[in-house]
Amino acid sequence: MRRLPALCALAAMVVLGGCTSEEPTVTPSATVVPESAGFYVEPDAPAVKQVAAWRAEGRAEDAEALRRIAESPTAVWFADANPGFQDRARRLVTDAAARGQTAVLVPYYVPQRDCGGHSGGGAPDAAAYRAWIAELAAIVNGHPAVVVLEPDAIPHVLDDCVTGDAAEERLTLLAEAIGAFKRQPGTRVYLDAGNPGWIKDAGRVAEALDRAGVREADGFSLNVANFETTEANVGYGTAISDRLGGLPFVIDTSRNGNGPAPVDARDAEGHWCNPPGRALGPAPTTETGTPRVDAYLWIKRPGESDGACLPDAPPAGQWWPEYALGLATN
């Protein structure tokens, strides 16, 4: 998911695995996640398993540091139509409801996803996407959930990665997806709008969001899988919101504690793809102190790779424990 306006996307999105009850769990701590947030904390997320593994290996200090991620709610991504995604989605929303928490889901399956970059793929055509969205929305039906819809789909229309009829089709599919989820009671939907470092013109972003039906949603999302500061996102989001009648938004603060890395000599990709020195940002909460910001969310799971853009980096979406540790300790 390349985050610079002159470049097409090389996304680093995540496809999360299913649940296994046999793994050790970590009890969520109110000191890490504000109780008011109410978002779902996966009991068997990769960080939870890593904490258990490091404790067994005698890495007690590292395990303790990683608890900051293990005990925090993160979004769960749905990025394919492989058999079993329905069961995974059903377990997610039912377990969250049983715990009195709100699941955060990220549908990431739009056709021509990521413009063929690190996370290229998506549905083979519009019909397949419509069927997939309908199925996922029906599973969410009746459960408290937040849906962050299709990261980067709008910015890729604006940076000319997706053009012509394909761009128009994408906007139509996004509007239909909003409608499918909003027909389900208890579901809040935020259509993704990129980040302040990508499409600079807030007016263009607002216009595209409007064409994609964002006024029928609960708002839009910013900074997914990126590192821009919370302050920059609030300013950028407010400028977009001003053009949409004050529509609220959510911000991904999972990795923005130190802000973005500079564009260094190796290449522009290093600005967003596993940059060193980054840190966890504000914990997920609905108490943002800013009227139009509905929540800070950890939408990108901290510790999962942005792509194989460094010699030691795993492919996009794979758990990378040492990077996670860096985020937790920087």
C-alpha positions in Angstrom: 0.0 0.0 0.0 2.3 2.7 -1.2 1.6 6.0 0.7 3.0 8.6 -1.6 0.9 10.5 -4.1 3.2 9.9 -7.1 3.3 6.1 -6.7 0.8 3.3 -7.2 0.2 1.1 -4.1 2.3 -1.6 -2.8 0.1 -2.5 0.1 1.0 -4.3 3.2 -2.4 -5.6 4.3 -3.1 -8.5 6.5 -5.0 -11.7 6.1 -5.5 -13.1 9.6 -5.7 -16.7 10.5 -8.5 -18.5 12.3 -8.8 -19.2 16.1 -7.3 -22.2 17.9 -8.5 -22.7 21.4 -5.5 -24.7 22.4 -3.1 -21.8 22.6 -2.3 -20.0 25.8 -4.2 -16.7 26.4 -3.4 -13.4 28.0 -6.1 -11.7 30.1 -6.8 -8.2 28.8 -5.6 -5.4 31.1 -7.5 -2.2 31.6 -4.1 -0.4 32.0 -3.3 -1.2 28.4 -6.8 -0.8 26.8 -9.1 1.8 28.2 -12.2 0.0 29.4 -14.4 2.5 27.7 -13.1 1.4 24.3 -15.1 -1.8 24.3 -13.4 -3.2 21.3 -12.7 -6.9 20.8 -9.4 -8.3 22.1 -8.6 -11.6 20.3 -7.6 -14.2 22.9 -5.4 -16.1 20.5 -3.8 -13.4 18.4 -0.2 -13.8 17.1 1.1 -11.5 19.8 -0.6 -13.5 22.5 1.1 -16.7 21.2 4.4 -14.9 21.0 4.2 -13.7 24.6 3.7 -17.4 25.6 6.6 -18.6 23.4 9.0 -16.0 24.7 8.1 -16.7 28.3 8.8 -20.4 27.6 12.2 -19.4 26.1 13.1 -17.3 29.1 12.7 -14.0 27.3 10.6 -12.5 30.1 11.5 -8.9 29.5 10.6 -9.1 25.8 7.4 -11.0 26.6 6.3 -8.3 29.1 7.0 -5.6 26.5 4.9 -7.4 23.9 1.9 -7.6 26.2 1.2 -4.0 25.1 0.2 -5.5 21.8 -1.2 -8.8 23.0 -3.7 -7.1 25.3 -4.9 -4.5 22.9 -7.8 -4.8 20.5 -6.9 -4.9 16.8 -9.0 -5.2 13.7 -9.5 -8.6 11.9 -9.0 -8.5 8.1 -11.0 -10.5 5.6 -9.2 -10.5 2.3 -10.1 -13.7 0.4 -13.0 -16.0 -0.4 -11.2 -19.2 0.7 -13.4 -21.8 2.3 -13.7 -21.2 6.0 -13.7 -17.4 5.9 -17.4 -17.6 6.9 -16.7 -19.6 10.0 -13.8 -17.3 10.9 -16.1 -14.2 10.6 -18.9 -16.0 12.5 -16.6 -16.9 15.4 -15.3 -13.4 15.5 -18.6 -11.6 15.9 -20.2 -14.2 18.2 -17.2 -14.3 20.5 -17.0 -10.5 20.6 -20.7 -10.3 21.4 -20.4 -12.9 24.1 -17.6 -10.9 25.8 -19.7 -7.7 25.5 -17.2 -6.2 23.1 -17.4 -4.7 19.6 -15.6 -6.5 16.7 -13.6 -4.5 14.2 -13.6 -6.0 10.7 -11.8 -4.9 7.6 -13.2 -6.2 4.3 -10.3 -6.0 1.8 -11.3 -7.8 -1.4 -12.2 -5.2 -3.9 -11.3 -6.1 -7.5 -7.8 -4.9 -8.6 -6.8 -4.6 -5.0 -3.6 -2.8 -4.3 -2.9 -2.3 -8.0 -0.9 -5.5 -8.2 1.5 -4.5 -5.3 2.5 -6.4 -2.3 -1.1 -7.2 -1.5 -2.4 -7.4 -5.0 -5.5 -9.6 -5.7 -9.1 -9.2 -4.6 -12.2 -10.4 -6.2 -12.0 -11.6 -9.8 -14.9 -9.4 -10.9 -17.8 -7.2 -9.6 -20.2 -10.1 -9.3 -17.9 -12.1 -7.1 -17.3 -9.1 -4.9 -21.0 -8.4 -4.5 -21.7 -12.0 -3.5 -18.7 -12.0 -1.0 -19.8 -8.7 0.6 -23.4 -9.9 0.9 -22.2 -13.1 2.7 -19.9 -11.2 5.1 -22.6 -8.6 5.9 -25.2 -11.3 6.6 -22.8 -13.0 9.1 -22.2 -9.7 10.9 -25.9 -9.0 11.0 -27.2 -8.3 14.5 -23.8 -8.2 16.2 -22.1 -5.1 17.4 -19.3 -4.3 14.9 -17.2 -1.6 13.3 -16.4 -2.2 9.6 -13.5 -0.3 8.1 -14.2 -0.7 4.4 -11.5 -1.4 1.7 -8.3 0.4 2.8 -6.8 2.4 -0.1 -9.6 1.8 -2.5 -10.5 5.5 -2.8 -6.9 6.9 -3.0 -6.1 4.4 -5.8 -8.8 6.0 -7.8 -7.4 9.4 -7.1 -3.8 8.5 -7.9 -4.8 6.9 -11.2 -3.9 3.4 -10.3 -7.5 2.5 -11.1 -9.0 4.5 -14.0 -11.9 4.7 -16.5 -14.7 2.2 -16.2 -12.9 0.3 -13.5 -12.8 3.4 -11.3 -16.5 4.0 -11.8 -17.2 0.4 -11.0 -15.2 0.6 -7.9 -17.1 3.6 -6.6 -20.3 1.8 -7.3 -19.2 -1.4 -5.5 -18.1 0.6 -2.4 -21.5 2.3 -2.2 -23.2 -1.0 -2.5 -21.0 -2.5 0.2 -21.8 0.4 2.5 -25.5 -0.3 2.0 -25.1 -4.0 2.6 -23.4 -3.5 6.0 -25.7 -0.6 7.1 -28.7 -2.8 6.6 -27.5 -4.8 9.5 -28.5 -3.5 12.9 -25.6 -2.6 15.2 -23.0 -2.2 12.4 -21.0 1.1 12.0 -19.2 1.5 8.7 -16.2 3.8 7.8 -15.0 4.0 4.2 -11.3 4.4 4.0 -9.8 7.7 2.8 -6.1 7.1 2.9 -3.8 9.3 4.9 -2.4 12.9 5.0 0.8 11.9 3.2 -0.9 10.5 0.1 -3.6 12.5 -1.6 -2.9 16.0 -0.4 -6.1 17.7 -1.8 -8.8 17.1 0.8 -11.4 18.4 -1.6 -10.7 15.6 -4.1 -10.8 13.0 -1.4 -14.1 14.3 -0.1 -15.6 14.3 -3.6 -14.6 10.7 -4.3 -15.9 9.6 -0.9 -19.2 11.3 -1.7 -19.4 9.5 -5.0 -18.8 6.2 -3.2 -21.7 6.8 -0.9 -19.9 7.8 2.3 -22.9 9.9 3.5 -24.8 6.6 3.9 -21.9 5.3 6.1 -21.0 6.4 9.6 -17.9 8.2 8.4 -14.5 7.5 7.0 -11.2 6.1 8.2 -7.6 7.5 8.0 -4.0 6.3 8.3 -4.7 2.6 7.9 -1.4 0.7 8.1 0.4 4.0 8.0 2.5 6.1 10.4 1.3 9.7 10.1 0.8 11.5 13.4 -2.5 11.7 15.1 -2.4 15.5 14.9 -1.8 15.4 11.2 -4.7 13.0 10.7 -7.0 15.1 12.8 -6.3 18.2 10.7 -6.6 16.3 7.4 -9.7 14.5 8.5 -11.3 17.7 9.6 -10.6 19.3 6.2 -12.3 16.3 4.5 -15.2 16.4 7.0 -15.8 20.1 6.5 -16.7 19.2 2.9 -19.0 16.4 3.9 -21.2 18.2 6.4 -19.1 17.4 9.4 -19.0 13.6 8.8 -16.9 11.9 11.6 -13.9 9.7 11.1 -11.7 7.1 12.8 -7.9 7.0 12.9 -5.5 4.0 12.8 -3.1 4.8 15.6 -1.5 1.4 15.8 2.0 2.4 14.7 2.1 6.2 14.7 3.6 6.9 18.1 6.8 8.3 16.6 5.2 9.6 13.4 6.4 8.7 9.9 9.9 7.9 9.0 11.7 10.3 6.6 11.9 9.3 3.0 15.5 8.1 3.1 18.2 7.4 0.5 17.3 3.8 -0.2 13.9 4.7 -1.8 10.5 6.1 -1.1 9.1 2.7 -0.2 11.1 2.9 3.0 8.8 5.7 4.2 5.9 3.3 4.7 7.2 -0.3 4.3 8.5 -1.6 7.7 10.4 1.6 8.5 12.6 1.3 11.5 12.2 3.3 14.7 8.4 3.4 14.6 6.3 3.0 17.8 2.8 2.1 19.0 0.4 5.0 19.0 -2.5 5.9 21.3 -4.4 2.9 22.5 -7.8 2.1 20.9 -10.5 4.2 22.5 -13.6 6.1 21.8 -12.5 8.9 24.1 -10.5 10.9 21.6 -11.2 14.4 22.9 -12.0 15.5 19.4 -15.7 15.8 18.5 -15.5 14.5 14.9 -13.0 11.7 15.7 -15.2 8.7 16.7 -12.3 6.5 17.7 -8.7 5.7 17.6 -8.4 2.1 16.4 -5.5 -0.3 15.8 -6.6 -1.3 12.3 -3.2 -2.6 11.1 -2.1 -5.3 13.5 1.2 -4.1 15.0 4.0 -6.5 14.2 2.7 -7.8 10.9 4.9 -7.0 7.9 4.2 -4.4 5.3 6.0 -6.5 2.7 9.3 -8.1 1.7 10.9 -4.7 1.2 13.9 -5.4 3.4 16.3 -8.3 3.3 14.9 -9.8 6.5 11.3 -8.7 6.1 8.6 -11.4 5.6 5.9 -11.0 3.0 3.0 -8.6 3.6 0.7 -9.7 6.4 3.0 -12.2 8.0 3.8 -11.9 11.8 7.2 -10.5 12.4 8.0 -10.7 16.2 11.1 -8.6 16.2 9.4 -5.7 14.4 6.5 -6.0 16.9 9.0 -5.8 19.7 10.5 -2.7 18.3 7.1 -1.0 18.1 6.4 -2.0 21.7 9.7 -0.7 23.1 10.5 2.4 21.0 
